[in-house]
Amino acid sequence: MSELDKMLSGDIYDPSDEVLSDMRLKARNLTFKYNQTTRMQKDEREKILHELLGSIEGNIKIEPNFNCDYGRNISVGNNFYVNFGCVILDCAEVMIGNNCFIGPQVGIYTACHPINPIERNSGSEFAKPIVIGDNCWIGGHATINPGVILGNNVVVASGSVVTKCFPDNVVIGGNPARILKKVEL
């Protein structure tokens, strides 16, 4: 099994693998290029995002600076907006639904490191996918941790650290995030 296959299946993998290193370099080059564009270069931005991301289902807008590990493991739905300074570590799949809005300085992290210091110091990693449902709003400076699934219509309060999964129609907040109230439809 290749290191890429291990990474995508959630197994321990070696991130220094040549294929993975080349993939990250490609993503770094594309995000650098994207982050140098202006709003007036809409067509160029769209072209770069289509080359960088795994799939785009419709209209999206990502404000620079945007950074990710691979890009190709990120899938977004229609009407997707990302404010300034977003980082997505997409060592595993990151699937984001339709009509989602991400505030400034949000971190979405699939990457994990072993708890055991000897294993961690070896450089090995593993990753857990993240799923964000439709109609979600993630407030500024929020952190979404590995393995989290957010249902539809979830609002994440600014500054929250999301460490577990949450159902549809809730407002969550805090560190660690907890349900603050239901979303009335």
WONORLIN-V167028 format. One line per field, one symbol per residue. phi: phi as a letter, one per 40 degrees, with the letter a starting at -180 (. if undefined). burial: # if it has 16 or more other C-alpha atoms within 10 Angstrom, else .. A space follows every 10 residues. Layout:
phi: ???
burial: ???
//
This chain:
phi: .cccccdccg ccbbccdccc cccccccccc cccccccbdc bdcccccccc ccccabcicb abcccbbacb gccbbbccgb bbccgcbbcb cbcbbbccfb bbccgcbbbc cbbdcccccc ccgcbaabcb bbccgcbbcd gcbbcdgcbb ccgcbbcdgc bcbacbccgb bbahbccacc acccb
burial: ..##.##### #####....# ..##.###.# #..##..... ....##..#. .#####...# .######### ########## ########## ########## ########## ##........ ...####### ########## ########## ########## ###.##.### ####..##.. .....
//
